[in-house]
Amino acid sequence: MLVHIIADYGPGDLAFAEVAQRIKFYLPDAEPILIPVPAFATIAAGFCIAQLGLNEAPTGTIIYHNVAPREDDEQARSGNAGEQLAFARLSTGVRVIGVNAGYAFSFVREVADLRWAAVAAAGSQFRSRDLFPQAAAAIALGQPDALAEPIQPSDIPEVPQNRIAYVDGYGNFKNNHPAQC
């Protein structure tokens, strides 16, 4: 099964290897593909999710993302709490699993069945390695207790207009101006 891992860890960062290793531990058939985005760039993560998830993909494809600036609460956090893990089944059948942070789900909010994942949002500084891969595997394997209540699309922010959404490896800008998307 193809598993795109979108994160702001940085190219060649050990964090990518740790997360891919943990995902392979829980999903031995996973074929991880690592896609770095700039630090805290939830618009870029959301753009990548839409590009990969709304186009043709192999059956069973999963997009696992972690770009979590933890901007939902500026206070000190008990147990390294952060944004909750969410799930989306896109109209293409691609499944998206990742933190509901910033604009990560904004590009797909209208074409997805959105739900919360049944996993703690606290307990580790590196939740995307220590807590979330096991929850992602449970969702991927269709375990009945892996998902919680629905998320309303209106609870996900709209895509901000006229912004650079992504810069590719050649320096080309991908924007989200309605006339150019």
TORDREN-501568 format. One record per residue (C-alpha): residue number from 1; residue in one letter; y negated, z negated, x negated. Coordinates in Angstrom, 1 decimal. Layout:
REM residues N
    i  aa       v       w       u
  NUM   a       Y       Z       X
...
***
This chain:
REM residues 181
    i  aa       v       w       u
    1   m     0.0     0.0     0.0
    2   l    -3.4     1.0    -1.3
    3   v    -5.7    -2.0    -1.8
    4   h    -9.4    -1.3    -2.7
    5   i   -10.9    -4.4    -4.2
    6   i   -14.7    -4.3    -3.9
    7   a   -16.5    -7.0    -5.7
    8   d   -19.6    -7.9    -7.8
    9   y   -17.5    -9.3   -10.7
   10   g   -18.6    -6.4   -13.1
   11   p   -16.6    -3.7   -14.8
   12   g   -13.8    -5.1   -16.9
   13   d   -14.4    -8.6   -15.8
   14   l   -11.4   -11.0   -15.9
   15   a   -12.1   -11.9   -12.3
   16   f   -11.0    -8.4   -11.2
   17   a    -7.7    -8.9   -13.1
   18   e    -7.2   -12.4   -11.6
   19   v    -7.8   -11.3    -8.0
   20   a    -5.6    -8.1    -8.4
   21   q    -2.8   -10.3    -9.9
   22   r    -3.0   -12.8    -7.0
   23   i    -3.0   -10.0    -4.5
   24   k     0.1    -8.4    -6.2
   25   f     1.8   -11.8    -6.1
   26   y     1.5   -12.0    -2.3
   27   l     1.8    -8.3    -1.7
   28   p     4.1    -6.9    -4.4
   29   d     3.8    -3.3    -3.0
   30   a     0.0    -3.4    -3.4
   31   e    -1.7    -0.7    -5.5
   32   p    -5.1    -2.3    -6.4
   33   i    -8.1    -0.1    -7.1
   34   l   -11.1    -1.9    -8.5
   35   i   -14.6    -1.0    -7.3
   36   p   -17.5    -2.9    -8.9
   37   v   -20.9    -3.2    -7.2
   38   p   -24.0    -5.0    -8.6
   39   a   -24.3    -8.7    -8.3
   40   f   -24.9   -10.0    -4.7
   41   a   -25.2    -6.4    -3.5
   42   t   -23.9    -6.7     0.1
   43   i   -25.5    -3.4     1.1
   44   a   -23.5    -1.6    -1.7
   45   a   -20.3    -3.4    -0.7
   46   g   -20.9    -2.5     3.0
   47   f   -21.5     1.2     2.0
   48   c   -18.3     1.3    -0.1
   49   i   -16.4    -0.3     2.8
   50   a   -17.6     2.4     5.2
   51   q   -17.1     5.3     2.7
   52   l   -13.5     4.2     2.0
   53   g   -12.6     2.9     5.4
   54   l   -14.0     5.5     7.7
   55   n   -12.5     8.5     5.9
   56   e    -8.9     9.6     5.7
   57   a    -6.7     7.0     3.9
   58   p    -3.0     6.4     3.4
   59   t    -1.3     4.4     6.2
   60   g    -1.6     0.7     5.5
   61   t    -4.8     0.9     3.4
   62   i    -6.6    -2.4     2.9
   63   i   -10.1    -3.0     1.7
   64   y   -10.5    -6.5     0.2
   65   h   -14.0    -7.4    -0.7
   66   n   -15.9   -10.3    -2.2
   67   v   -19.6   -10.1    -2.6
   68   a   -20.8   -13.5    -1.4
   69   p   -24.3   -14.6    -2.5
   70   r   -23.8   -17.8    -0.4
   71   e   -27.2   -17.4     1.1
   72   d   -26.1   -18.7     4.5
   73   d   -27.1   -22.3     3.4
   74   e   -29.4   -23.3     0.6
   75   q   -28.1   -26.9     0.6
   76   a   -25.5   -28.4    -1.8
   77   r   -22.0   -27.4    -0.6
   78   s   -19.0   -29.7    -0.4
   79   g   -15.9   -28.2    -1.8
   80   n   -17.8   -25.0    -2.9
   81   a   -18.0   -23.9     0.7
   82   g   -19.3   -20.4     1.4
   83   e   -19.3   -17.6     3.9
   84   q   -16.2   -17.4     6.1
   85   l   -13.5   -14.8     5.5
   86   a   -13.5   -12.1     8.2
   87   f   -11.3    -9.2     9.2
   88   a   -12.0    -5.8    10.7
   89   r    -9.6    -3.2    11.9
   90   l   -11.5     0.1    11.7
   91   s   -11.1     3.0    14.1
   92   t    -9.2     4.8    11.3
   93   g    -6.6     2.0    11.1
   94   v    -7.9     0.8     7.7
   95   r    -8.0    -3.0     7.5
   96   v   -11.0    -4.8     5.9
   97   i   -10.7    -8.4     4.7
   98   g   -13.6   -10.1     3.0
   99   v   -16.4   -12.6     3.3
  100   n   -18.9   -12.1     6.1
  101   a   -21.9   -12.2     3.8
  102   g   -25.1   -10.2     4.1
  103   y   -24.5    -6.6     5.1
  104   a   -20.9    -6.3     4.0
  105   f   -19.7    -5.6     7.6
  106   s   -22.9    -4.0     8.8
  107   f   -21.9    -0.3     8.3
  108   v   -18.7    -0.8    10.3
  109   r   -19.7    -3.3    12.9
  110   e   -19.7    -0.8    15.8
  111   v   -16.4     0.8    15.0
  112   a   -14.2    -2.2    14.3
  113   d   -12.3    -4.9    15.9
  114   l   -13.8    -8.0    14.1
  115   r   -12.2   -11.4    13.9
  116   w   -12.4   -14.5    11.7
  117   a    -9.5   -15.1     9.3
  118   a    -7.7   -18.4     9.7
  119   v    -8.4   -19.8     6.3
  120   a   -10.7   -22.5     4.9
  121   a   -14.2   -21.4     3.7
  122   a   -14.2   -24.2     1.1
  123   g   -11.9   -25.7    -1.5
  124   s   -12.4   -23.6    -4.6
  125   q   -15.2   -22.2    -6.6
  126   f   -13.2   -19.0    -6.9
  127   r   -12.1   -18.6    -3.2
  128   s   -11.5   -14.9    -3.6
  129   r    -8.7   -15.7    -6.1
  130   d    -7.4   -19.1    -5.0
  131   l    -7.6   -19.0    -1.2
  132   f    -8.3   -15.6     0.2
  133   p    -5.5   -13.4    -1.2
  134   q    -2.8   -15.4     0.5
  135   a    -4.8   -15.1     3.8
  136   a    -5.3   -11.4     3.2
  137   a    -1.5   -11.0     2.7
  138   a    -0.8   -12.9     5.9
  139   i    -3.1   -10.5     7.8
  140   a    -1.6    -7.4     6.1
  141   l     1.9    -8.6     7.0
  142   g     0.9    -9.2    10.6
  143   q     1.5   -12.9    10.7
  144   p     0.5   -14.2    14.1
  145   d    -1.5   -17.2    12.9
  146   a    -3.5   -15.3    10.3
  147   l    -6.4   -14.4    12.6
  148   a    -8.8   -16.6    14.6
  149   e   -11.4   -15.9    17.2
  150   p   -13.2   -12.5    17.6
  151   i   -16.6   -11.8    16.0
  152   q   -19.2   -10.1    18.2
  153   p   -20.7    -7.0    16.6
  154   s   -24.1    -8.5    17.5
  155   d   -23.3   -11.4    15.1
  156   i   -23.3    -9.0    12.2
  157   p   -26.7    -7.8    11.0
  158   e   -27.7    -4.2    11.5
  159   v   -27.9    -2.0     8.4
  160   p   -31.4    -2.2     7.0
  161   q   -33.0     1.2     7.1
  162   n   -34.4     3.3     4.3
  163   r   -32.7     1.4     1.5
  164   i   -30.7     2.6    -1.5
  165   a   -27.2     1.7    -0.5
  166   y   -25.2     2.6    -3.7
  167   v   -25.7     4.2    -7.1
  168   d   -22.8     6.2    -8.4
  169   g   -21.6     6.4   -12.0
  170   y   -23.8     9.5   -12.6
  171   g   -26.9     7.7   -11.4
  172   n   -27.1     9.4    -8.0
  173   f   -28.6     7.4    -5.2
  174   k   -26.8     7.1    -1.9
  175   n   -29.3     6.0     0.7
  176   n   -29.0     5.1     4.3
  177   h   -31.9     7.0     5.7
  178   p   -30.7     8.2     9.1
  179   a   -31.4    11.9     8.3
  180   q   -29.4    11.8     5.1
  181   c   -26.4     9.7     5.9
***
